[in-house]
Amino acid sequence: MDLKWAKRIADLPPYLFAEIDAKKSEMRAKGVDIIDLSVGDPDIPTPRHIVDALKKAAEDPQNHRYPSYEGMLSFRTAVAEWYKERFGVELDPKTEVVALIGSKEGIAHTPLAFLDPGDIALYTDPGYPVYPTSISFAGGVPYAVPLLKENGFLPDLGSIPADIAKKAKMMFVNYPNNPTAAVADGGFYEELVDFAVKYNILICHDAAYTEMAYEGYKPSSFLQFDGAKETGIEFHSLSKTFNMTGWRIGFAVGNGKAIGGLGKIKTNIDSGAFQAVQVAGIEALKNYKIGLEDRIRIFQERRDIFCRGLDEVGLSYSKPMATFYVWFEVPAGLTSKDFSAKLLSETGIVVTPGTGFGKYGEGYVRVSTTFNTDRIIQAVERLKEAKF
Ligand SMILES: *Cc1c(COP(=O)(O)O)cnc(C)c1O
């Protein structure tokens, strides 16, 4: 049999980390102690009260049956109440909220609802790789809008050619941002709404990190701004806020017609998130402040330790006000990939080359501070001894 992959997967860009992965295994086999700071997956367990809610809900046979694709009304209501309390945004739980099996699932399915083959969709680069991949999977044409240091890693909407903007159907935006850790203020979101209205573009704002912010800073929801709900939706996740990456629960909120479109795709593909996980999600959202300050304090301490290390070594970065990432510049004369490879062979530290997030990530690497604090301290010690 001559089995061929479909173009949509055969044409995916080559896996950028293959070389680093091979090197990592080789060094591990030799007994080198590898400090892998490349993956953004919190090391801290899910809070006890949420785990207990899951245990109890798992015992209830009602929860063993198929859930509804759009999520339990009680879960969607808890989401709407949390949005009201946290952002002052009113949402109708029946039409403006849909539960997701992790926000990645919702992000990946959204282009299927809004793109016809050949339609352009905008996304920011460097960024979460799911944006361009899911646009391509839907037959759309991804158009990268660069995030540059001189613009504070915000997209310069005015630089998008008018003919591209006119043809674009949707745009992925993400603040607080992974991988640059940049944050957006109200002025940016107002501009984004104007841009969306002018060109009739659905804004898909990925807000996975609004609760992971430092020094008392409280990031906004895109939906807080006038006209936002007419032009877009927002993805949220319990993964990062509550250390629940393995649980697979998130949600999308905003424009009713857009949420309905995503729901139509989902009802034909999946059958919703395990209800016991939704019940635990309700517990998380209703008591979202439990332990949050403590978790933020841990990540802030790690950020400070790592950034102090970068200062001592003389590598440039902007101090992250949110997310658990540090995005820093590689030494002059090296590419992101070369620096990452060199760092690995000389120190055993694994970082993600910026180009893993798109071509405009060149010149940078990302570290994640989702590893125990002692390891971060060790990484900084090794960094200080390394020669670049
Ligand atoms: C982690 C992450 C997500 C997805 O998280 P889920 O676990 O799928 O909810 C979405 N967007 C960004 C930018 C992320 O970093």
The ligand as an SDF file (V2000), in Angstrom:
LIG
                    3D

 15 15  0  0  0  0  0  0  0  0999 V2000
   -0.7260   27.3280   27.1950 C   0  0  0  0  0  0  0  0  0  0  0  0
   -1.3090   28.1610   26.1310 C   0  0  0  0  0  0  0  0  0  0  0  0
   -2.5930   27.9040   25.6070 C   0  0  0  0  0  0  0  0  0  0  0  0
   -3.4020   26.6520   25.7660 C   0  0  0  0  0  0  0  0  0  0  0  0
   -3.6170   26.1060   26.9000 O   0  0  0  0  0  0  0  0  0  0  0  0
   -4.6420   24.9290   27.0970 P   0  0  0  0  0  0  0  0  0  0  0  0
   -3.9590   24.0490   28.0500 O   0  0  0  0  0  0  0  0  0  0  0  0
   -4.9030   24.2500   25.7740 O   0  0  0  0  0  0  0  0  0  0  0  0
   -5.8670   25.5810   27.6050 O   0  0  0  0  0  0  0  0  0  0  0  0
   -3.1180   28.7790   24.6940 C   0  0  0  0  0  0  0  0  0  0  0  0
   -2.4370   29.8500   24.2830 N   0  0  0  0  0  0  0  0  0  0  0  0
   -1.2260   30.1230   24.7320 C   0  0  0  0  0  0  0  0  0  0  0  0
   -0.5400   31.3230   24.2260 C   0  0  0  0  0  0  0  0  0  0  0  0
   -0.6140   29.2870   25.6580 C   0  0  0  0  0  0  0  0  0  0  0  0
    0.6370   29.5510   26.0620 O   0  0  0  0  0  0  0  0  0  0  0  0
  1  2  1  0
  2  3  1  0
  2 14  2  0
  3  4  1  0
  3 10  2  0
  4  5  1  0
  5  6  1  0
  6  7  2  0
  6  8  1  0
  6  9  1  0
 10 11  1  0
 11 12  2  0
 12 13  1  0
 12 14  1  0
 14 15  1  0
M  END
$$$$
